[in-house]
């Protein structure tokens, strides 16, 4: 599993496409295209699956559930995606999430809760991932 994060509009998607040499015929699921969070891995194809905009899917979880339930759902999803990877050698799930945890803390409770949950989810993901990269202005820094 590969976690890629960084600021909004800092080139995360472009970097992932270049790093993996991805073409048009790869499996790319994006929350920014109004896609639902991928629960059914049987629809995944190829050796590299990219899940983009994970912070938006996490926001959707916070709308329906409390913190503990959201974290349990998130950890379950990570397990499902990790299992898909391990079914065949050389599979990778790349998870791209914008860093929304820096800067001014929002006034609205819902926005603060989303920010908190996203930070916890990213910690879970970073712990599980084989590789973690931060992208700023199109440049990567490998953290793990």
C-alpha positions as CSV (number, residue, x, y, z in Angstrom):
1,X,0.0,0.0,0.0
2,X,1.3,3.4,-0.9
3,X,0.0,6.6,0.8
4,X,0.5,9.9,-1.1
5,X,-0.5,13.2,0.6
6,X,0.3,16.9,0.3
7,X,-1.5,20.1,-0.2
8,X,-4.5,20.6,-2.5
9,X,-3.4,21.2,-6.1
10,X,0.2,20.3,-5.4
11,X,0.6,17.7,-8.1
12,X,-0.2,14.5,-6.2
13,X,-2.1,12.8,-9.0
14,X,0.4,13.8,-11.7
15,X,3.2,12.5,-9.5
16,X,1.5,9.2,-9.0
17,X,0.8,8.8,-12.8
18,X,4.5,9.5,-13.5
19,X,5.9,7.4,-10.7
20,X,3.9,4.3,-11.7
21,X,3.9,5.0,-15.5
22,X,0.1,4.8,-15.5
23,X,-1.8,5.0,-18.8
24,X,-5.5,5.5,-19.5
25,X,-6.4,1.8,-18.9
26,X,-5.7,1.6,-15.2
27,X,-8.1,1.5,-12.3
28,X,-8.5,5.0,-10.8
29,X,-11.3,5.8,-8.4
30,X,-11.8,9.4,-7.4
31,X,-14.0,11.0,-4.8
32,X,-13.6,14.2,-6.8
33,X,-15.6,12.5,-9.6
34,X,-18.5,11.8,-7.1
35,X,-17.5,8.1,-7.0
36,X,-18.5,6.3,-3.8
37,X,-15.9,4.8,-1.5
38,X,-14.8,1.5,-3.1
39,X,-16.1,-1.3,-1.0
40,X,-16.2,-4.0,-3.7
41,X,-12.6,-4.8,-4.6
42,X,-13.8,-7.3,-7.2
43,X,-14.2,-4.3,-9.5
44,X,-10.5,-3.5,-9.2
45,X,-8.4,-4.4,-12.2
46,X,-4.7,-4.1,-13.0
47,X,-1.7,-4.3,-10.7
48,X,-2.0,-0.7,-9.5
49,X,-5.3,0.7,-8.2
50,X,-5.5,4.4,-7.3
51,X,-8.0,5.7,-4.8
52,X,-8.0,9.5,-4.9
53,X,-9.6,12.1,-2.6
54,X,-9.8,9.9,0.4
55,X,-10.4,12.9,2.6
56,X,-13.8,13.4,0.8
57,X,-14.8,9.8,1.5
58,X,-13.8,10.3,5.1
59,X,-16.0,13.4,5.2
60,X,-18.9,11.2,4.0
61,X,-18.3,8.8,6.8
62,X,-18.5,11.6,9.4
63,X,-21.9,12.7,8.1
64,X,-23.4,9.3,8.9
65,X,-21.4,8.0,11.9
66,X,-19.6,9.0,15.1
67,X,-15.8,9.0,15.5
68,X,-15.4,5.5,16.8
69,X,-17.7,4.0,14.1
70,X,-15.9,6.0,11.4
71,X,-12.5,4.8,12.6
72,X,-13.8,1.2,12.7
73,X,-15.2,1.5,9.1
74,X,-11.9,3.1,7.9
75,X,-9.8,0.4,9.5
76,X,-12.0,-2.3,7.9
77,X,-11.6,-0.6,4.5
78,X,-7.8,-0.6,4.9
79,X,-8.0,-4.3,5.7
80,X,-10.1,-5.0,2.6
81,X,-7.8,-3.1,0.3
82,X,-4.7,-4.7,1.9
83,X,-6.2,-8.2,1.3
84,X,-6.8,-7.4,-2.3
85,X,-3.1,-6.4,-2.7
86,X,-1.9,-9.6,-1.1
87,X,-4.1,-11.9,-3.3
88,X,-1.5,-11.6,-6.1
89,X,2.1,-10.7,-6.1
90,X,3.0,-7.1,-7.3
91,X,-0.4,-5.5,-6.6
92,X,-0.4,-2.0,-5.1
93,X,-3.2,0.2,-3.8
94,X,-2.2,3.8,-4.0
95,X,-4.2,6.1,-1.7
96,X,-4.1,9.8,-2.4
97,X,-5.4,12.2,0.3
98,X,-5.1,16.0,0.5
99,X,-3.6,17.3,3.7
100,X,-6.5,19.2,5.4
101,X,-5.0,19.0,8.9
102,X,-2.7,22.1,8.8
103,X,-3.6,25.7,9.0
104,X,-6.4,27.5,10.8
105,X,-8.7,25.3,12.9
106,X,-12.3,25.6,11.5
107,X,-14.9,27.2,13.7
108,X,-17.7,24.8,12.7
109,X,-17.8,21.6,14.8
110,X,-18.5,19.3,11.8
111,X,-15.4,20.7,9.9
112,X,-13.2,20.2,13.1
113,X,-14.5,16.6,13.5
114,X,-13.8,15.9,9.8
115,X,-10.3,17.3,10.2
116,X,-9.7,15.3,13.3
117,X,-10.9,12.0,11.8
118,X,-8.9,12.6,8.7
119,X,-5.8,13.1,10.7
120,X,-6.4,9.8,12.6
121,X,-7.2,8.0,9.4
122,X,-4.0,9.2,7.8
123,X,-2.1,8.0,10.9
124,X,-3.7,4.5,10.5
125,X,-2.9,4.6,6.8
126,X,0.7,5.7,7.2
127,X,1.3,2.9,9.8
128,X,-0.1,0.3,7.4
129,X,1.4,1.6,4.2
130,X,4.6,0.2,2.7
131,X,5.5,3.6,1.4
132,X,4.5,7.2,2.2
133,X,5.2,10.2,0.1
134,X,4.4,13.9,0.6
135,X,4.1,16.0,-2.5
136,X,4.6,19.7,-2.4
137,X,4.7,21.7,-5.7
138,X,5.1,18.5,-7.7
139,X,8.1,17.3,-5.7
140,X,8.0,14.3,-3.5
141,X,9.6,13.6,-0.1
142,X,9.5,9.9,0.8
143,X,8.7,9.6,4.5
144,X,8.6,5.8,4.7
